[in-house]
Amino acid sequence: MGSGTTAIACEQISRNWIGIELNEEYCQIIEARIDDYKKQARLFN
């Protein structure tokens, strides 16, 4: 999943997504980025 950019793009256009990542450190980074995006999205909706 890299840093989760594609997952965030899917969230922005209301698409479902599935992510696979082997490195647990990246999973934590991705989860934090998606959580931050969702908090920001609520401010503008």
HELIX and SHEET records of a PDB file:
HELIX    1   1 THR A    5  GLN A   12  1                                   8    
HELIX    2   2 GLU A   24  PHE A   44  1                                  21    
END                                                                             
